[in-house]
Amino acid sequence: MKDNDNIVKSTLESPDEIRQSKIDKMFFFIIKDLIELVKPLEKEGFLITAYPTDKVKEGNIIWVK
């Protein structure tokens, strides 16, 4: 994801879908074939990773565009 800051930022600002992990409280922000994993911290969140994928991980759907 090197040199793709604008894609990462736009996914967090306007995702196609948000899912919550079934294992822990982390959230997946999904746009097209990109997933970003965010861990909530009090009133803010922390971006753990962003990666391209061809399969969206399972999780509880929180929001859909």
Helices and strands as residue ranges (DSSP letters): H 5-13, E 17-20, E 27-31, E 34-41, E 44-52, E 60-64
